[in-house]
């Protein structure tokens, strides 16, 4: 890679980072909207984008210590370039001189040639003062943990014995899990196929469909992917199908179904169910579900509608199983989506909880007597998890029949058994 190429990819990473921080857009959204880098630059771009957001709070603090005066408020791209430069000096295996030179060149690519000297001075000062910076950082919790203060306080309050482990897991790159399609092959057979292709993987203790890759792979390189033999899905997300306790001839609803991984797994694990209905309010994301079903050779009923307002789409035939995969703060999947630490706000927890309560109240009447509702989130927040089930159990008699048991739940914390953070609770309706 020439210096000019290196400068170009760092400039693009800085533009992307600036949009996420300034506009509040998700990293994946901005990546989709951005120019496509050359194949040789693609992996470096993703490393720079994800890494700079993963360590945003530390990098921001470091920059504040190294700059004699703050970058002008409107110059988000230059501020992002400094963070990108600091990130690569600490976490990428690039010689310091090459990383600095490419970052200085990136200032010109951003139309900020006059800032080349500033970028050079900040990065070289970091190299000289790294040890002193680390010493001063010890008492700055947001910088040490690279988490916003409100999130740290919530973790400490709700998980006093586990918060350090959660933070450490959040700051690690995620593993790559696969879900084997039981309609097409077995886990053992697929592991053998991977081995023949020179890809190392291992099965999990649970669920039986899960395979953990030793190293992440491009989906296009996975044997049998195009033919629907396997999908990419975290092992924790794969637990849903088993917890539904599916049986032949059941009618199953997956509310908030997009992008369709759990719906597909339901159909793969119990082909004898009578019907799967997948509902989502986002038409574009529902189209992704449709495409995924086609790749996997699956058939379901897809409905564009608001799961919290079933009067708009429900045919008044009850469901034996309902999966409520509720929108949430996503605090359990930060390692997979590090922009959550930058984008999420404390008040978002309450907003999510309100929406979740509406979903549960709206969907409980659709469950057949004796049926099971499985509530799922990918967060660690008790307000969005245990509290929602407590409220459902309390309110169920007034909505439509009481809960027949007190409910059973499972919280998986980020990094536990190398899985993402997920919460599941299942309750059954009285006969």
Secondary structure, 3 states (H helix, E strand, C coil): CCHHHHHHHHHHHHHHHHHHHHHCCCHHHHHHHCCCCCHHHHHHHHHHHHHHHHCHHHHHHHHHHHCCCCCCCCCHHHHHHHHHHHHHHHHCCCCHHHHHHHHHHHHHHCCCHHHHHHHHHHHHHHHHHHHHHHHHHCCCHHHHHCCCHHHHHHHHHHCCCCHHHHHHHHCCCCCCEEEECCCCCCHHHHHHHHHHCCCCEEECCCCCCEEEECCCCCHHHCCCCCCCCEEECCHHHHHHHHHCCCCCCCEEEEECCCCCHHHHHHHHHCCCCCEEEEEECCHHHHHHHHHHHHHHCCCCEEEECCCCCHHHCCCCCCEEEEEEECCCCCCCCCCCCCCHHHHCCCHHHHHHHHHHHHHHHHHHCCEEEEEEEEEEECCCCCCCCHHHHHHHHHHHHHHHCCECCCCEEEEECCCHHHCCCEEEEEEEECC
